[in-house]
Amino acid sequence: MTNVVATATEVQNNFGRYLKMVMSGDQVTVTRNGQVVARVIPKDSQATPITDSLRGILKGAPDLETAKDEFMREKYGMVD
């Protein structure tokens, strides 16, 4: 993934061009007055390196109620 840096004005004036870049897998970092204000990433990309590293860990994780019930059974020996 390539990171393209562009000003907000550039993105506004050439939105289609930057959208095509994102659709082809690139990331666009948008700046205003020299400060990063946004990042446009492909739909299937993760927002941060941390979420990239966690991808798939929670697949098939139980819902909150199931997890709570299991915790209570293990901790307190509670049975339904």
Helices and strands as residue ranges (DSSP letters): E 3-7, H 8-13, H 15-23, E 27-32, E 35-40, H 49-54, H 64-76
